[in-house]
Structure formats: structure tokens, C-alpha cells
Amino acid sequence: MGIQEDIFNEFFRKLESDEKFPDLIVKELKTLWESGEISSKEKLLEVIKIGCEDAKKD
């Protein structure tokens, strides 16, 4: 594993362990990471916005 992969894996573990952080955002961020699009600020903001809107519905 590379350093970047280690960092993101730890990042995702911490997000998943945070009960207040919406699961949908973690899932979508992982999808961006796996597709190589996580460096796009626009994509990150879009995922966070969608996840926050979904969390408000609950």
C-alpha cells in the first residue's frame, strides 16, 4: 500500500466510526476515491451537499 492509500483508508475508517457523519457521504467519497475523482473539489462538494441534504430528511 502507498502512503496516499493508507491515509485515505484511515480517513474512511474515522468517518465510518463517527455516528454523526452520514453513511451516504462516506459511501460516495469512497466511490470517488476508487474512480480516481476524489481530487476534484467540485465532486467532493457535491457529495457532501447531497449527504447533508439526505441527513436533514432523517
Secondary structure, 3 states (H helix, E strand, C coil): CCHHHHHHHHHHHHHHHCCCCCHHHHHHHHHHHHHCCCCCHHHHHHHHHHHHHHHHHC
